[in-house]
Amino acid sequence: VKNVRMRLLLVMQVLTEQTDEKHGLTMKEIMDPEKGIAGERKSVYEDIHALQEFGLPIVYCTEDKTYRFQQ
């Protein structure tokens, strides 16, 4: 997706629908072309940070290097 806003929404959708407290996704899995999320890795990191600042409970698990949405 070339649209920055759409990428942000897709990142949010992937994290909220495909992760939870026990199952996370690596950055490589988040940026899977089948998910429609394209761009620089740095941009996706910035999207995740923006979602965290917005108040979404997205955490990074250092043990398995995954991002998770915690309800």
C-alpha positions in Angstrom: 0.0 0.0 0.0 1.5 3.3 -1.0 -1.0 5.4 1.0 0.6 6.1 4.4 -2.8 6.3 6.2 -3.9 3.0 4.7 -0.7 1.3 5.8 -1.2 2.6 9.4 -4.8 1.2 9.4 -3.6 -2.1 8.0 -0.9 -2.4 10.6 -3.6 -1.8 13.3 -5.9 -4.4 11.7 -3.2 -7.0 11.5 -2.1 -6.5 15.1 -5.6 -6.4 16.6 -6.9 -9.3 14.6 -3.9 -11.7 14.4 -2.2 -11.2 17.8 -3.0 -11.5 21.4 -1.3 -11.8 24.8 0.1 -15.3 23.9 0.7 -15.0 20.1 2.7 -12.2 18.5 4.0 -11.4 15.0 7.5 -10.6 14.0 8.2 -7.5 11.9 8.8 -9.9 8.9 5.4 -11.4 9.5 3.7 -8.0 9.8 5.2 -6.9 6.5 4.1 -10.0 4.7 3.1 -8.9 1.1 -0.1 -10.9 1.4 -1.2 -8.5 4.2 -0.8 -5.6 1.9 1.6 -3.7 4.1 4.5 -2.3 2.1 7.1 0.2 2.7 10.3 0.6 4.7 10.7 -1.3 7.9 11.4 2.0 9.7 8.0 3.3 8.5 6.1 0.3 10.0 8.0 0.8 13.3 6.8 4.4 13.3 3.3 3.3 12.6 3.4 0.9 15.6 4.8 3.7 17.7 2.0 6.1 16.6 -0.6 3.4 17.5 1.0 3.0 20.9 0.9 6.8 21.4 -2.8 6.8 20.4 -3.4 4.4 23.2 -3.5 0.9 21.7 -2.0 -1.6 24.0 0.7 -2.9 21.6 3.7 -4.4 23.2 7.0 -5.8 22.0 8.1 -9.1 23.5 11.9 -9.3 23.6 11.8 -13.1 24.2 10.5 -14.0 20.7 10.9 -10.5 19.1 7.2 -10.2 18.3 4.6 -7.4 18.6 1.4 -8.2 20.4 -2.0 -6.6 21.0 -3.0 -7.0 24.6 -6.6 -6.4 25.6 
